[in-house]
Amino acid sequence: MNRKFEKAGPSDEGRELKLCGMAAVRARFQRDPKSISRLYFDYETGRKIGLMCKALAAARKIYRCVEGKELEKIAGSIHHGGIVAVVAETPPRPATAAEIAQWARRKEGLLVLDRVGNAHNLGAIARTAAFFGVPRIVIPEDPAAARPTEAAYRVAEGGMEHLEIRAAPEAAKFLRDLAAAGYEVVGASAHSSPGGGPRSLPAIKEALRSAVPIALVLGNEEHGLSPAVAAACTRLVTIPGQDRIESLNVSAAAAVLIWEFFG
């Protein structure tokens, strides 16, 4: 079940995330080793993480080799990849108007996820975004939106450590603020139509040859962009296909569009 976004406060202090898999744990260790409070691993993995164990020992942190069944219990999943790092959960911070203006001046691209509800999709999108150097993902505060959970971190394969996850109180208003700051706000739509409807990817790319910052907006897996979010976009784009199926999975569509606009 997805939790609604909450402001950081005293109630968040006790929350923890269990990062599973060598890629996710190694990326967190390289970025912020002090954030790891406990580390658990199986025998085979233990032979590969001497540097991590040494650092945790120096910091007087817990690290322990355990049997596979115990590791499953600690991770809460069979998909632990042989290692689990326990870290404090940090809720995404809302983006301020001043920050949006700074991003626009630096012409930094970003992704906005409109009610993308599956944590695995969020993780896959974060992995692609990190691969292509997109600096941040913004997730509006909606009960239907997936948060950066343990599953998202695992699927991201370390990608979460190479970008910011930020929050926005309301999607359509945030997009209007981006447009006012100078962003081209490009919404991904499954359907193209003549006239004022979504345009094909090649046409949009040609129109955006000028050096403007781009915010790419991806919609819910089942319903796509909400009407209010679509109306707040400055452009809508569709990926041309053979019309044999209606659309791509949102993480696959994200990979195509991230490559096209930010690659």
Secondary structure as UniProt FT lines:
FT   HELIX           10..12
FT   TURN            13..14
FT   STRAND          16..20
FT   HELIX           22..31
FT   HELIX           33..35
FT   STRAND          36..41
FT   HELIX           43..46
FT   TURN            47..48
FT   HELIX           50..58
FT   TURN            59..60
FT   STRAND          62..65
FT   HELIX           68..75
FT   TURN            81..82
FT   STRAND          83..88
FT   HELIX           97..105
FT   TURN            106..107
FT   STRAND          110..113
FT   HELIX           119..131
FT   TURN            132..133
FT   STRAND          136..140
FT   TURN            143..144
FT   HELIX           150..156
FT   TURN            157..158
FT   HELIX           159..162
FT   STRAND          164..168
FT   HELIX           171..180
FT   TURN            181..182
FT   STRAND          184..188
FT   TURN            195..196
FT   STRAND          199..200
FT   HELIX           201..207
FT   STRAND          214..218
FT   TURN            221..223
FT   HELIX           227..232
FT   STRAND          235..238
FT   HELIX           250..262
//
